[in-house]
Amino acid sequence: MRKEGPLDVTRYVEGKFASPWNDEDFTKYFNLLPGNDPLVSESQDLFDTLRVDVRDTQDTEDAKEDGTVDEEDEGNIYHTQFMGVVTGVGSSISKNEKEWAFRARGPGMFVDKIPASKTFTNGSTQNILRYVKQQIEGKYPFEISVDNTNESFNFDTNPGINLVEGAINQLPLLGNYEIPGGSKTFKKNQDTLEDVLTWLDDKVGIRLWFEPTPNGAVLVGTDTPTATEHNAHYLDGETYILNNDALVEINPVNTLTVKSKVTDSLGVDGVFEIKEIKTGNEYNIAKVRHQPLYEKAGRREFIAAPDALSDADTKNGLVNEAKSMLKTEIDEATGGDMSTLLNVPVKPYDTIVARPTCVKSDGSDVDPVTYEVSRVHHEIKAGGVSRTNLNVGLHAALGDIEKVSVETEKV
């Protein structure tokens, strides 16, 4: 999982399996391999889909303690970490002829491959997300939900496997917002679903990704992606830190200026913006700032340069886009590595509170730092210690980015 790719979070899997095993040839289930019948069973289609459920040790132990799972039962708590399409399979580089390798991608990795042909006029977020859902479901074997409410997802699963709701109910999810500004047209000869979702991202000031479920995915939109916090084990948390090499950035970027195109001027009537025709020699400039980083820098501005450009045609839209751009700048300016024992619930945009050291005795006099997760790599082994490797940076919540000013200037 990573803050990279066509969406704000994308997922992919690489793994190995043995075949034949117990006298069964598992390679026959992969349509990608030459000679395999794409209809090997009624449930098989032209795509090979892959779902990965990962056992969560801490949740299982907690469930046994509170009686949710019987102490003598074999039941374990699992999180669905991946649902996607197999994009490669073949023999591994191992000398073992029975060892095969595969890789798979989640739906977020395909949105830049699907053309978009649609005009949205004063659209709402839900209308736009429903359009994306229809386009993806028409081309890939995913069940996509865009009903972003805090409902409980109850899944039918195999006996003995208890699947929890996962990250979806831990987020303040997106409401049905109206998009500021006028119409927006996407053309299939030059635009894809990635362009649609990136435009929505910036205009509303949110983050979007697909959260996997046992049957498909939920298209999550939230303006508070960093709401989930994890604490290190030595701070009475459940995240056992094995190693922390993340640097603490002293003076990261904290301010950004964005210029609009020269087209319209805007007035405000209540919560709605109204376009006003103008002579075409004026443009708007929005300045935004991450206030906590600004205060930490001694109230000195560290400006992302050069000034960014935007096609926003409203002042609100320009400010939202500036906030989104500054968040991206901060994320890309800071980084480091951290390893923990296998920590299934953690995902990009989550925060981890830890000292800049992995051992309590070496850093008990050092104040904890709030890191923000950029990448998550679950390294799961049949033997040995499974771990979660993280790429982290300095935490910068979208909600802490404030408008400093919006001014109109002449060309």
Secondary structure, DSSP 8 states (H G I E B T S, - for coil): -BS-SSSSBB-EEEEEEESSBTTB-GGGG-TTSTT--TTSSTT--SS-EEEEEEE-HHHHHHHHHHTSS-TTS--EEEEEEEEEEEEEEEE-SSS-TTEEEEEEE-GGGSGGGSB--EEEES-BHHHHHHHHHHHHHTTSS-EEE---S---------TTEEE--GGGGGS------B-SSSEEEE-TTT-BHHHHHHHHHHHHT-EEEEEEETTEEEEEEES-TT--EEEBGGGT-SB-EEEE-----SS---EEEEE--SSEEEEEETTEEEEEE--S-EEEEEEEEEHHHHHHTTS---B-SS-EE----SHHHHHHHHHHHHHHHHHHH--EEEEEE--TT--TT-EEEE-SSS-HHHHTTS--EEEEEEEEEEE--SSS--EEEEEEEE---GGGEEEEEEEEEE-
